[in-house]
Amino acid sequence: MSDNWTLELDADRIAWLTCDMAGTSTNVLSGAVLRELAAKLAEITALRPSGMVVQSAKRGGFIAGADIKEFLSIRTPAEGYQLVRAGQSVMQQLEDLPFPTVAAVRGFALGGGLELALACRYRVGADEAALSLGLPEVLLGIHPGFGGTVRTVQLIGVRPALELMLKGRAFKGARAMSVGLLDELVAPAELAARAKSLLLRHPPKRTAPFTEKLLNLSAVRPFVARQIKATLKHSARREHYPAPYAIVDLWQRYGATGAAGYEAEARSISELMCTPSSRNLVRVFLLQDRLKSLGGDSTADFKHVHVIGAGVMGGDIAAWSAFRGMTVTLQDRSEELIQPALRRAQSFFEKRLKDPAATADAMSRLKMDVRGDGAANAEVVIEAIFENIEAKQALYAELEPKLKASAVLATNTSSIKIETLCQKLADPGRLVGIHFFNPVAQMQLVEVVQGASTRPQAVQDALKFTRKLDKLPLPCRSAPGFVVNRILTPYVNEAFFALEEGIPAAVIDRAAVQFGMPLGPIELSDVVGLDVSLNVGRVLGEAFHREVPQILIKLVEQKKLGRKSGQGFYRWQDGKAQKDAAGDMAVPADLADRLILPMLNEAVACLREGTIQDADLLDAGAVFATGFAPFRGGPLQYAKDRGIMNVTDRLNELAGRYGERFRPDAGWGLISR
């Protein structure tokens, strides 16, 4: 009896093996699913069919991969090896079947799901936007473990296989077809029939093109591997992210051939599973899942969004909402103020959709609305005007009588407390913060901010709306700077103080990047805009009696605002910071701690004050909004891994050297070790 697989044999003796994992909307290759698959394959072999189609009963996709939660129970490489070899054995059983097999793929086939498809002789994909074939294991600090490092190279060749594994980005239908990952790309309604037809014809099995086979020769591999590793160094340091280097090492040594290649794959992934990097990346993946699950308590349906303020943030929020399929009305004081936002939206749609009809459709959903008539019909109204309390309150007074009773009234403020903004509303309980980060299209995280009087249902509706935008909502309470700017500002300010001491900007940024941050704090400030950094710094400085760096104030007074003005701490040319040779000097020994530990300290303060519910949510916010090194798992996880006492002792040491701003927060005692 199988709970997850069903088998049917049709009149032409074609076996139809269907995966339908019980109790979930998505198929994953858990241990139980793999064991049942092995039993089904033995059963099918005894039936001696003419061929077999492997398919999914789930509407959303084929198979998403291994069960990530099972990784958490693996304590040693030996345990990981046993799990991986068991999976490899089932895939080999599938590959060795004495009749042709085809994977009929609709939607996604990711990780172990794609490895299962690779073990079939053929693969047919349903030609639709959702079709996505990928090996994203590197994003979890590991690499494919069910034979993927071998079979991808054998099937499609060295370069596309390494691209698929090293970048972790899936191939869409046309690309998968062009590299040979798919044998056929067919209309969705014809998927089953075309899969069966392929079995009945049983053409020769695909292999990598001749030029790719040349790259796989033992004499050539070391030269190719050297080039790939040199490129990798620019995006991932081996000590931070060992998995991509392990992929290249496996290929260079074994050339994706034979039993030795599979054995080495199992040994390698088993070691990677137990590294701190993988543990933390898996943790971040599960935190992302937690954020994606929020908003389930709302029954609201969002079809129309009204955005007030057509500046960079308001215009981009409007464009993203239209991109996600909603009707959007965009309001500002004149058509001239709205037109630039519409032009940006047009350009964005053209780049993202790459289809004139789809672009026209998206633009038809985004409407200019100078009079603001759309507010009365909207399920969500988002205020994104300049940061001025009186102006926002006056706008709400004009808006409130027009809104539907059930409409979400939201502010995109980055620094003003909700309690202040809602003071003059007849119904202050309806105002909620929905704080986007710039650039809207790229930043995953959105803070959903609850004021003291905000109704819980308004928060739930805002969470659900954020998920409809395919963003990650971070629920938090109203406080100066909320969560993200609150923990980021001490990090950035310390960089400014170090700059005032004479440490070059490029050296400061290098210290942060060596720690694992995607951008250094100086370059990040230039990208965000120094006027924005100063505004947030002043709000937090006033709230917590902290000094605002003079060097930041002076640059803003000089209208040197960073990348957008062409000059900030760096000179910007063609969108890139121009860094001088002074950046080659050695990084001071305590500089990384000076930058990072204030962020940890502020995170603890947020937790102690109840601005955010728990440490996991705070770590998620830091990773997905500030770029805090994902392989470290977030600021509080990093503190635990490093040792709470080590962190607080170091903070006290830095306080003695640089000032009281480093003194450990009282909340450190609440952090679980």
N, C-alpha and C positions, 0 to 999 in steps of 0.2 A: 504493500500500500504506500503510495507516494502522495505527500501533501503539496508538493511543489512542481511536479512534472506529470504531464499526461501524455499518453502515447496512443496514436491511431494508425491503422494500416488501411490505405485506400485500395480501390479495385485494381490499380496498376502496381500494387505492392510497393508503393512509396510510403515510408514511415514518416509520420508527422509528430515530432517531439516538441511539446509546448511547455515553456517555463511560465509558471503562474504562482509566484511565491505567496504563500498564505499570509493573510493579515497585513498586507502592505501594498501600497500603490506602485512600488518600484521593486524590480527583481535585483537581488544581490547574491553573490556567490558565497553564502555562509558555509560553514563546515557541513551543516545538515543538507543544504542544497547540493553540495558537491558529492556527498556520500550517496544521496538519492540518484544523482546523475550517473554515477558509476554503476549502480544497480540497474538503472534503466538501459544503459548502453549494453550491459550483459544480456538483458532481456531482448533487446532489439537484435543483437547479434544472432541469437538463437532463432529468430524469426526469418532470417535471411532475406531481408527486403531488397528491392532493386536500388534503393537509395533512401536517404533520410534528409528531411528538412528540419532544421532547428529554428524555432520561432518563439515569440513572446506573446502572451495573452494580455499584457499590459498596454494600455493605450499610449502611454507616454514614451515608452522606449523598449529596447531589447534587454540588456542587462547592464547595470550601473557599475559593476565591479565587485571586488571582494567586500566582505562586511568589515568596515573599518573598526567598528567597536570591538571585534574579536582581537584586534591588534593590542588592545589595552591589557589583555590578560597574558600576553607574552612577556615573560620575565627574563629569559635568557636566549642567546642566539640558537642554542640547541632546540628549544621549544619552537622558535620561529622556523627553523630548518624542517622540522617534522611537519608543520602546517603547510609549508610551501611545497615540499616534496609530494605530499598527498594531493595537492592541487595539480602539480605537474603530471602526476601519474594519471589522473582523470583526463587531462588534455591529451596525453599520449594515447590513452585508450580510445579517445574520440578520433584522433588522427589515424590510428592503425585499423579502423573499421574496414572490413573487406568489401565495402561498397561506397559509392560516391556520397558525399555529404555537402549540404549547403546551409549557410546561415542566412535567413531572411530577416534583414535588419530594418526596423522602422524606428525612427527617433534615434536615441543615443545607444552607442555600444562603447562603453568606457572601461578602461583598466582590464580587470579579469573578464569582463563581458566581451571586449574586443579580442582578448587572448583566446577565449572560447571560439569566437568566429574565425580566428586565424588557424585554429586546429582543424576546422572544416576544410574540405578541398576547395569550395567556392564560397563567395559572398555576394549577395544581391541586396542592394539598398533601395528603399522607397524614396523617390526624388521629391523631397519636400524640405522646407526651411529647417525643420527640427532635426534632420539627419546629421549626426555628429559622431565621428569615430575617433577615439583618442586613447592615449596612454598617459594619464595625468599623474602617475605615481610619484614623479619627481617632486611634485608640489607637496607631497607628504614626507619628503625626505628619504624616499626609497626608489626602487625602479621596478619594472614589471618582473613578476616572479613565477608566473604560470607558463613560461616558455616564450614570453613576448620579446625578450632581448635577442632571441635566436630567430624566431619565425618571421618577425618583421623584416629583418635584414635579408633573409632568404627569399621573401616574397617581393618586396618592393625595392630593395637595394640599400646601400649604406647611407647615402645622404638623406633621402626622405625618411628612412627609419630612425636615424639619429635625430632628425628634426622633430619627429613625432614624440620621441622619448625625452629629449633634452629640454624642449620648450614646454611640454605639458599641455599644449594647445591642440584641440581636436581639429581634424580635417573635416570640412563640410563635404557634401556629396560630390560636387564637380572635382574638387581637389583629390578626394579619395579615389575617384574613378581614374583621374589622370595619372596618378602614381601607381595604380595597380592594386590598391587596397580593396577595391570592389571589382568584381567581374562584370556586373551589370548595374546600371542605374535606371530604374523603371518607374512608371506611374504607380502611385500607392495602391490603386485599385487592382493593379496587375501583379502585385508582389508575389502572392502565393503561386499564381499560375506560371509566372516567369521563373520562379525558383524551381518548380517541378520540371518545367521544360528544360532547364539547364541540366538537371540530373539525368533526364532521359537522353539528352544529347551527349552528356559527359565528355566535354572537350578536354584537351590536355591541361594539366594544372599549371597555373601561372608561376613564373619564377622571375627573379630580378633581371633587368636589362643587362646586356653584355658589358656596357661601360661601368655599371655599378658592380658587376662581378670582378672587374679589373681592380677596382678600389678595395675589394675585399681580399686581394692576394696578400700573403704574409709579408712579402717584401715591401708592399706599398702601405700597409696599415700604420706602421710607426710614423710615417711622414704626415699622413692624414690626421692621425690622432694628435700629433704635436700641434698642428694648426688649430684643431678644434679646441684643445685645452687652452691655447693662447687666447682664443676668442672668449672662452668661458670665464677667464679671469676678470674680464671687464664687467660681468654681470653677477658672478657668484664666486666667492672665495671658497677654496676647498675646505678650510677649517670650519667655515660656517655651514656650507651646503655640500657635503661629500657625495651625495647621490649622483649628480650629473657626471662627476669625474669617475665614479664607479662604473657607470654605463659605458663610458669611453674605454676604461681599462679592460672591462670584460670583452668588448668587441676587439680591441687591439690584440689581446692575448689569445682569444679563442676563435675569432673570425666567424662567430655565429654558426658553428658547426658541431655536430655530434653530441654524444652523451656528455662529454666533458663540458660543453657549453651550458647545458642544462644544470649540471651539478654545480658549476661555478656560479651560475645565476642564483641558485638556491642558497649557497654559502654566503654570497655577497649580500643579498637582500636580508638574510637572517641577521647579519652583523649590523646592517643599517637600521633595522627595526628597533634595535636596542640603543641607538645613539641618542644623546640628548636632543640633537637637531630634529630627528624624526619624531621623537616623543612630543616635542613642543609643536611641530607642524601638524601632527595628528590632533593635538589639543586645539589648535587654532581652527582646524577644519570642523571640529565638533562645536566649537564656539560659534562659528559661522552658521552651522545648522540650527543652533539655538536661536540666533537672531532671526533666521528665516522662518522659524515656527511662531513668532510673535504675531499678534493681531487676530488670532483665531477666535477670540471672544466677540468680535464685531460682526454684525449682519449687514453693515452698510454696503451700498453698491455705488461705486464712483464712476460716473460717466462724463461729468462736466467739471472742469477746474477753472476757477477764475483767479488770475494772478494780477496783483496791483504793484506796479513798479517794473519798468522795462529796461532797467539797467542790466549789467552783466549777470548778476545772480537771478533777478526776476525773469529776464528774458530766457536764460538757460533753463530755469525750472519749467517755464512754460513750454519750451521746445522739447524737453525731455518728457513731459507729461503727454504731449501730442505724439511723440515717438512711441510711447507706450500704449497708444490707442485711444486716448481720451480726447474729447472736445475741450478746447482751451480758449478762453477769452483773455486777452492781455490788455491791461489798462494802464495808461499814463496820461499826463496832462495834455499831450498833443500827438498828432500823427508823426511829427518829426522825431519825437522821442521814442516812438515804438518801432519805426522803420528799421533802425540798425539791428534790433533784436530779431526782426523777421528775416533780415538778410543773413544773419548768423545762423538762424534756424535752417534756412534754405541750404546753406553750405554744409551744415552738420548732417542734414538728411541725405544730401547727395553723397557725402563720404560714407555714411554708415549703411545706407540702403542700397546704393549702387544700382538703382533701378528708377528710371524717370517716372514710371507710373506710381511706384510706391512713394517716391518723393512728393509727387503731386498730391497723392492721397493724404500724406502726413501734413503737408502745408494747408490742405483744405480744412484740417481739424484745428488749425491755429489761426485765430481771428483777432484782428485789431478791434479794440473796444474802448475808445476814448471816453465815452459817457459812462461806462461801467455798468451797462444794462445786464451783462452776463452774470453779475453777482447774484441776482435774484433766482437764477435757475441752477446755480452751481451746488454740487454736494461738498465741495471743498473750496474755500476762499483763502488764498495765501497772500499776506502782506509782505512785500519785499522792498519797501522804500528805504530811504537813508536813515541812519541811526540817530533819531531825534525823538525823545519821549513825547513832547507836545504834538508833533506832527502825526505820530502814530495814533495817539489817543484821539485826535481830531478826526482822523480817517475812520477809526472804529465807530465813533459816534454817528458819522454819516452812513456807514455800512450797516450797522446792526439792524435797523428797522427793515432793511431790504431782504435780509437773509431768510432762507427757509429755516424752520425751527430745528431741523435735524442736521443742518449744514455744519461742517467743521470750519471754525474760524481759526486760522493759524498765522503765526508770525515767523519770519525767517531771521529774526534778530540773532546776532551772534554774541551779544553781551548784556543786553538789558533784561532785568528780571521780569518774569511774567506777572508777578504780583504788582509791579509798578505799572505795567502796560494795561492791565485789566481794570484799574481803579475806577474808571469812568464808564465802564460797560454796565448796562442794565442787568445783564446776565454774565457776570465775570467767570462763571464756571465753564463757559464754552470756549474760552481762549486757551490754546495750546501752542507750544513752540514746535515747529518743524524746521529744524536748522540744517540746511544743506551746506556742503563744503565746496569750494571752488578748486577745479572745474567740475561742474555738476555732473557732466556725462561720465567722468572718470572716477570720481570719488564714490566708493560704495556705501559709506556710512552716512546716516542721517540721524541727528539727535532729536528725539521726541521728548519735549520738555513739559513737565507737569508743574504748574504753579500750585500754591497752597489751596486755592479754591477751584482749580480745574477739576471737572467731573471725571471720574474714572472712565466713563463711557467715551468721553471725548478723546482720552488718551488711547483707548482701544481702537477707536475709529482712525485716529492718526497713525497708529501702528499698522493697521490694515492698509491704509492708503499708501504708506511708505513701501509696503511689500508689493502693492500693485505696480509701483514704479520700479520694481525689481531692485530696490535698495535694501540695505541692512539697517533696521531701526534700532537705535540704542535708547531705551527708556531711562530718563534721569529726572531729577528734581531741579526746580529753578534755583539757581545760585549764580553768583558772579562767574562768568566764563563757562557756565554749565560744567561739562566734564572735559571735553577735548581741549578747548582753549585753556582751561584751568591747568591741566597737567603739561601742556605744551609750552606755555609762556615762561615758566622758570628755566626750562631747557634753552629756549631761544635767548632769554635775557642773560643767562650766564655766558652764552657765546658772545653777546655784545660787551659784557664786562671784560671778558678775556681779550677782546679786540681793543678795548680802551687801554688795556695793559701793554699793548704792543704785539700781541701774538697775531700773525697774519691770518686773514680770513680763510685762505686756502688750507692752512694748517689746522685751524679749528674744524673746518668741514671734513678734513681727512680723518681726524680723530673720531668723529661721529660715524663716518662711513666704515672705518675699520672696526668699529663696534658692531656695525650691521645695519645702520640706518640707510635708507635709500638715497637721501640727500642730506648734506650737512645743514646745520641750523641757519648759517648765514645765507647760503644759496636758497634755502627754503623760504626765508623771509623775503628775499628779493622776488621770488616767484609769486608768493602770496600777495605782496604789496606792502611796502614799509608803512604806508598810511594805515593799512588794516592792522598791522602788528602794533603800531603805536596806539591806535584806538583801544584795542583789547588790553594792551599793557597798562594804559591809564585807568581803565575800568577796574582791572584787578589790583593795580597799585593803590587806588583809592580804597578799595574794599578791604585789602589785607595789609595796608600801610607799608607798601614796598616801593623801592626806588625804581623809577623808569630810566633806563640807560640814556645818558645825554647824547651819545653818538647817534642814537636812533632819532631823537628829537631834532637834532641839527640837520640830518639828511632830509627829513620830511619838510622842514622849514625851507630847505634849498630846492624843494620839488624833485628831489632824487628819490623816486618811489620804487625803484627796482626794475624788474624786467619790462613792465608796462611803459616806463618812461625812458628806457634805454640805459639808465644809470642808477645804481643803488650802492650797495657795498661792492658790487662788481660792475664792470661795464659789460653791457649785453650787446651781442652782435649775432644776427640771424637766429635769435632765440636761445643762444648759448652764452653762459657766463665766461668771460675772459679772465683767466687766473694767471697771476704773475709768477715769476720764478721764486719769489720768497716762500711760496708754498712748499718748496722742496726741503725746508729745514725740518729737523726732527720734531716729532710731536712730544710736548712735555709729558712726563710720566703720569701726572695726575689729571690731565686735561679731560680724558674720557669720563672719569668719575665726576669731575666738576660739571660736565654737561648732563650726564645721564641720571646721577643720583638725585638731583633736585626734582626731576620728573617722578621718580619713585616716591619721594617724600610727599609730593603733592597728591599723588595717587592715593597714598595712605590717608591723607587729610580728607579727600573726597569720600573715601569709604567711611571714615570715622564720623563725618558730618551727615552721612545718609544721603548725599547727593546722588549716589548710585547704589543699587540694591546689594551687589556682591562683587567679590574680587574677579570672578570670571567675566562678568559684563564689563568691568573696567578694563581688563586686559584686552577684551574684544574691541572696545572702543579705541584703545591705544594702537592696536595693530592695524585696524581697518581705516582709521582716520589719520593718525600721525605717521604711519609707516614704521612704528616701533618694530625692531628686528623680529620677524615672524619666527625664526628658528630659536629665539629666546622665549617665545611663548607669551610675551606681554610683560609689562614692568613688574607686576607683583609676582608672577611666576619666576621671573629672573631673580627677584630678591630672594625668593624661597630657595631657588637652586644655588644661589651664591652663598646664602646663609644670612638670616635676619641680623644676627649679632655682627657679622662682618660688615653689613651695610650700615648699621647704626654707628658702629665704631668709626667707620670711614667718614660718615657724615659729621661726627663730632670732631674728627681730625681736620676736616675741611673747614668747619666752623671756626676752629682755632686759627686757621691760616688765612681764611678769606672773609669771615664775618658770620653773623648770627643767622643769615638767610639759609645756612646749611644745617641748622640745629634740627635733630630728628623730631618729627611730629609725635605727639602723644599717642597717636593711634597705632604705632608699630607693635605695641604689646597685644593688639587685637588680631594681628596677622598670624594665621596658622603656620607653624614651621613645618 
